[in-house]
Amino acid sequence: MLLKGKNRTSHHNPMKSLFVCATCRASLAPPPIPRHVSIQSSFNRSLRSTHTRPTFAPKPTPNLKHIRQNPGLYEQNCIDRHYAPYSRNGWRILELHEQLVKRRKEALEARQRNNAIARQLKGGKESEERAGLLEEAKKLKGRLAEFEADERNVEEEMERLGLDLPNLSSMSTPVGSQPDLLGHINGTSPPSPGHERSHVDIGRELDLLDFEASATTSGWGWYFLKNEAALLEQALIQYALSAAMKRGWTVMAPPSLVYGHIAGACGFQPRDHSGEQQIYNIASHHSPPSPGKSDDKTHQVAPGLVLAGTAEIPFAGSQANKTIPADKLPLKVIGPSRCYRAEAGARGVDTKGLYRVHEFTKVEMFAWTAAPPTSETGFGADDASHPPSEEVFEEMVAIQKEILTDLGLHARILEMPSHDLGASATRKIDIEAFFPSRVGMDEGYGEVTSASICGDYQARRLNTRVKGSSGAKSGEDGKGVSGFAETVNGTAMAVPRVLAALLENGWDPEKGVVTVPRVLRKWMPGEIGSIRPRGTV
């Protein structure tokens, strides 16, 4: 996230971010809906559509009812979040639904007439009249088949349009591109380290980092951690895990490979709005033919796999197609994983070193909570209420603050604006640490942790429900018995960035050593307190 200008705070009009529901939507003044649109859409594949969904994949359930009731709300939300190409999706869903209701009425009338004909035919009509009834029944059968095909197509189109929409922004989210400053960690002003030396130079001097070797083996964006740097990685992992475990979090180590449809359901897409690759795809393979058969039909293409960009994805997927008992919530897990990002960021200062890389270790927090009783996709709840997801969110941020405080890093806490929210997030807080080498950009700050509330966005796409929740609501057909869960995620430790910050902030230019934070020393051999050049004592 790049901050623009030198002003750390921003002021936004609360009426712009305080979205309204159907009863107040007149102020959004939508343009008229085109009336001459075929009910059978061309079903163009959207930018955000992702991998083909296999039959065993979770069936997504976008909240089409809420979208239909509030198309203007979703339109403004798309505009505020830089999703303008999808701003008309809500109105299109409303129009398709109106057409669908009309077609269902016509289909009902056709079925009623068809049933009447069947009764007449049972009555033994004269041959001439019988022939006419049979001909009419044949035509009705064809019309009913058309109705059913139309209904399937329209339902699929409405689902696609609904899934393309980003989550609704929270009322705490500033509209636009500027974040709100919430506070600082370890002082309100950046320290004066007396140098602007990069962790790249420090790491090379102390034989901690090797970018040349990784360029040979893997290319730009990879690295080797050596000596104390490799040990610090493990120490940072253990420290982050311990900070959450003492609060009752469960440790889980997730897989790095996930199905593409699971990543898509979490809001991660193969390419961004500019068409740049975001996720590493693993080539699909074919299952071996059945014994004794060589027919090509026996070869089945396996569902596509991708390398997870964050443990948030496999964690969220671990509860796909499951119903969690309400008394087990909140369900909170934390775990380390390797993360993979195909697009490692803008060129320039960030391309050198550990700040933007293709592969890195991260300790991630993830939680499932019940929805609040009045929840409607996380919006419109009583201001006095404190949803369970917000309580866990605040706990995550508290853990992040504790970790950075104990590491001695000066940082600032930011309420992130609508332009910086990913598709799944309704609210996001970033914490940016001070890097002496970044004084020439972003006032010296760089993101080291992030925490997001996703409401029921991911749960609806992964079919993760809560049994016995006070927030459970019936489905649109009145048959639902369980509500959808809400999800929250947060970074406990982004190892390369924190390691870079420790090298730069702990560097003593006079002695040529890096001080190791006290909280990490018990995980270092000999509990060393500083990193010195090779061969020195």
N, C-alpha and C positions, 0 to 999 in steps of 0.2 A: 504494500500500500504506500503510495507516494503522496505526501502532504503537499499541498500547493500553498505558496506564500509563507510568510513568517508568523502569521497569527495562529496560535495553537487552538483557539476556541472558535466556535461558530455559533451564530444565532439564527434559528430558523423559526418560521411562522408556525405555531403549534397547530393552526387550523389546516395547514398543508399535510401534516403527518397524522392528524387525528381523523382517520377515515370515517365515513359515515355509512350506515346501513340503508336498507331500502326505503325506510320511512323518510329519510332526509336526502335522498340522492338527487332530488330535483336540482340542487345547486350545481351538480356536475354537468347539467345540460348536454346530454348526448346528442350527436347528430342523428338524423333519421336512418333507420335500417333499410338497406336495399330490399325491395319486396320481391324482385324477380330473380330469385336464386334457386337453382335446382336442388331438390332434396337429396339427390345423389351427387355428393361432392367428388371432386377429383382426387381427394385424399393425398395432397402433396406431402411429401416427407419433409417435416420441419427440421430446422437446424439442430434443435435440441433432442430430436428423436434419436434413440440409441439402438443398441443391439436387438436383433430379433429375439422375442420372448419365447422361450420353449414352453411346452405344455405344463411342465412342473413348476414354472415360475410363479411367484405370488401374483394374484390378480389385483391390480391397482383399483382403488375406489376414490377418485377425485370427488370433492364435495360439489357436485354439479348443482344441487339445489341452492346452496349458498351463492354460487357463481351466478345462477339465473336470477336470483333475487337482488344481486348487487353488481350488475355488469359495469356500472360507472365506477364503482369502488375498485374493481380489478383493472379497469382501464387506466385510472390515475396511478394505481400502484405500479403498473408496468412502465408508465412514463417516468415515474419517480426513480425506478430502479434500472433504467436503461434497457428495458425490454420492450421498446416501442413496437417492434414487429408483431408482438403478441397482444397489443393493447385492445384489439377488436375481438379477441377470442370470446370474451364474456358475452358480448352482444350476439355473436354468431351462435353460441350455445343456446342463448335465449330464443333466437329465431328458429334454430333447428328443433328445439323442444316444442315450440308452438306448432310447427309443421308436423312433428311426430304425433302430437295429440290429435291433430286433425286426421292424419292418416290412420291412426288407431281407431278413431271413431268410424271411419269409412270401412276399415277391416271388420269391425264388430258388426256393422250393418250387413256386410257381405256374408259373414259367418251365420248370422241370424237367418238371412234369406236362404243360405245353403241348407241349414237345418230344416227350414220349412219345406224346401223341395224334397229333402230326404223323407220327411213324414208323408208328403203327398204321394211319393213313389211307393211307399209301403202300403198305401191305401188301394193300390191296384187301379191306376188310371187307364183310360183308353190308349191304344197304341199311338195314335197321332199326338195326343196331349202328352203322353209319356216321352215321346221322342223330343218334344219341345223342352220339357223339363230337364231331360238328360243333357241337351245341348246347353241350356242355361247353367246347369251344374258344372259342366266342363269349363265354361268361361269363368265362372266364379272361382273354380279351383286355380285357374291360371292367375286370376287377379289376387287371390290370397297368397299365392307363392311370391308374387311381386311385392305385396305388402310386407311379407316376412323378410324378404331380401332387403327392401328399403329400410325396414326397422333395424336390422342388424348393421347396415352400413351407417345409418345415422347415429346409432348408439356408439359405434366404434369411432366415428368422427368427433362426437361430443367428448368422448373419453380422451382422445388425442389432444383436442383443444384444451381440455381441462388440465391434462398432465403437462402441457407446455407452459402453463402459467407459473410464475415464481410465487413463493409464499408471500403472504401479506406482511408488510413491515409493521413492527411494533410501534406503539405510541411514544416510545423512548428514542426511536431512531430519527436522527436528523435527516431531513430531505436534502438531497444534493450530493456534493462531493467532499464537503468539509466535516470532519468529526468534531464532537464536543469533548473538551478536556474534562475528565472526571477527577483527576488527582495525580499524585506522584508517589514514588517509592524511593526510600533512602534520600530524602531531601527534595526541595522544590526546584532546585537549580542544578544543572549538570556540574559534575566535578571538574576540576582543572588538572588533568593528568600530566600536563607539562610536555605532552608529545601528541602527534597525530599519526603515529606509526600504525600500519595495518597489521592485522593478525597474520597476513600472508608472509610479510617480512619477518615478523617475530617467530612464526612457526618454522620458517626455513632456517633462521639463525640458530634456533634451539633444536633442530632436527626433529620436529614434531609433525610437519606436514610435507607431503610430496605430491605436487600437482603434475610434475613432468612425467613421472612414472605412470600416473593414471591417464595422462593424455596419450601415452603410448598404448596402454592396454584397453582403454575404454573411450577416450576422446574428451572433449571439453565438458565440464560439469561434473566430473568425478574426482576423487581424491583418495590418497592414502593417509590414514592417521598412524603415527609412529610413536613409539616410546611412551612418554607420559600422556600424550594426547589420546592414545588408544586406551590407556588406563582411566583417564578422566572421563571418557565416554561411558565406561562401565560405572564409574562412580556417580556420574550425573543420573544415569538410569536408576541405580539403587536408591539414591537420595530422593528422586521424584516418587518412586514407588512407595518408599517409607512414609513420605508426607501424606499420601492418600490412604495408605493402609491403616495408619493410626486413627483415621476417621471412619474406618469400617468399610473401605472400598475393597472389592474382590479383584485379585490379580488374574488376568487372562492373557495368554500369548496367542495372537490371532495369525491366520495364514496370510501370506503376501499376495497370493493369487485369488481372485474372486471372479464370479461370472459377470459378464458385461452388464446384464440386466439388473444385477444387484447394485452395481456402481451407479447405473442410471437412475434407479429408484431412490438412491440417496442424494441425487441432485448433481452427480458428476457425469459430465458428458465427454465423448471422445474428442470433440473440438470446441473451441470457444466461439464467440460471435464473429471473430475475424477469420474463422476457419483454421486457426492454428491448433496443431495437435496438442492435446492435454494429457492423454492417457496412453501408456504403452499397451498395445494389444498383443496377445499371444496367438500365433497362427493356429487356426482350427485344425483339428486332426480328425481322421475317420476311424470309426470302430472297425475291427477286423471282421472279415466276412464270417458268416455262420459256418460251422464245420461241414465240409463236404459240398459247399456252395461257393460259386465264384460270381454269381449274379451281382451286378453293380448295386442293385436295390438293397442288398444286405449291408452295404456300407452306409453308416449313418454319420452325418456331420455332427461333431460334438458342439455344445453351446460354447460361444466365444468366451475366452478368459482374458482378464486384464490384470496388470500389476496395480495393486491398490496404492493410491496416492496418500492415504492416511488410514490408520486402524479404525477410524470412524466407520468405514465401509463394511469390513467384515464383522465388526461389533454389531452394527445395525442389522446386518443380514443374519446374524446368529439367532434372532428372534422372528425371522420371517415365517409367515403362516402359523404363528403361535399365539395362544391366548395366555396372558400372564395373570395369575390371581392378584387381585387388588391388594391383598395383605402382604404380598411379596415386594411391593413398590415402596419407595423408589428402588429400582434395581441398578446398582452402580458398579461399573467395572473399570479397571485401569490396566494398561499393558503396554509393553514396548514392541515396536515393530520396525521393519525397514519400510521406507516409503519411497515411491517412485513418481517423479514428475517429468513428463516428456518435454514440457516447455518450462525452462528454468528461469524465465524472467527477462526483463528488458536488458539490452546491452548497455555497457558502461561500467561504472564503479562496481555494481553488483555482480558482474561476471567474473571478477577476480576473487578467489577465495571460497569461503564456506557459506557465504550468505545465501546465494542461490545456486543450488546444485540439483542434479537429477536423481540422486539416491542418498538417503540419509536415515538416521535413526531418530525416532520420536516416541515419546511416552504419551499416550492418549487416554483421556478420561471420556467415558460415555455412560449415559444413564437413560433409563426409561421411567417415566412417571405417569400417573393418572392425569386425565384432563380435568380441569375445574368443572364443577357442575353446570355452569352457565356457558361453557366454552362453545364457540362456533368458529372452528379453525383458529383458535387462539385470539379471537377478536371480539370486541364488544362486551367483555366481562365487566362486572362492577369494579370500579376503580379501587374500592376498599378491599377487594379480594386479593389474595396472594397465592397464585397458582403454584402447585407443587413443582412445576418445571422451573419457576423463578427461584424457588428455594434452593434447588440443586444447582442452578446456574450461579447463584451467589456463593454457594459453597465452592464451586470450581474456581471462581475468581479469587476467593479467599486463599485457596491452596496455591494458586499461581502467585499471588502477592507474597505469601509466606516463603515460597521457594526463592523468589528473586530478592526478597529482603535478606534472607540468610546468606545468599551468594554475594551480597554486598553490591549489587548492580543498581545504579540509579536508573529509574524508568518512569514513564508517564502512562497513565491509563486513559483510554479513549473509547467513547461511545461512537461506534462506526456508523457512517452515513449510508443512505439507501444505495448509493452507487457502488459501495464496497461489499454489499451483502451478496452471498452466493444464493442460488435459486432456492435452497432449502431453508435458509435462515430467516427468522422473523426479527431477531435481535442479535447483535454481535458486539462484543467488547474485545479490543486488542490491547496488549501491553507492549510498549516499545522501550527497549533498553538503549542506553547511551553508548555509542561507539566513537571513540576519539577519531578514528579514520573517516567517519562519515560527517564530520563537522561541515564539510562543504555541501552536503545535501541533507534535506529533511531535518535540518538543525542538529544533526548528529544522531538522530534516533532511527532505530530499525525494529520491526516487529519480531518479538520472540515468543509470544503466546497469543492465543485467540480462544474465545469461548462463544458458543452460539446456542440460542434456543431455536429449535426447528418446529415447535408445535407438533401437529399430527401429520405434517408434510411427508416425512419418511414412513411413518407407521401406515398411512393410507396406501402408500405405494408398495409396501412390504407385507401388508395384511397382518400387522401386529396389533393385537387387541388386548383389552383389559377386562377381566371377568369380575363382576360384582363391584364395579366402580360406581361411585356416586355421580360421576360425570357420564356414565353410559347413557346413550340415547338410542332410540329405535332407528333403524335405517329408513330410507325413503319409502320402502314398501311396508313399513310397520312391523317387520319380522325380526329386526336386529335385536340382539340381547346383550351385546357387549360393545362398549365404546372403544375407540382407537386410543392407543397410548400416545404420549408425547415424548419426544427425544431431545436430549441436550448433549452437547459435546464440547470438549475443551482440551487444549494442549497443556500437559503437565511439564513436558520438557522437549523442546526442539533442539536436539543435541548440537548440531553444527553451529547454529547461530549463538547459542549460549556459550559454547566453547570459544567461539570467536570473540564474544564480548568479554569473557574471562581473560583471554590472552591479552586483549588490548587494555582493559581496565586494570589488570593485575601486573602490567609490565612496568618494571623499574628501569628507566633509561640509564641511570647512573651505574647500577649494579649489573644490568643486563640479565635480570632474572624475572620470572613470573611468579607471583604469590598465589598459592593454592588456597581457596576459601577453607576455613576451619571445618565447616560442615561436611566437606568432601574428603578430608584427610583420613578418616577411619577406613575408607574404601581404597586408599592408595597404599602400595607396599611401603612399609616402614613409616606410614603416616607422614610422608614428606610434606614440608610446608612451602617449598618453592621449587621451581623448575629452573635448572641452571644449564649452561652450555655443556656439551659432552666433555668429559675429562676433567671437569672442575669439581671442587668439593664445596 
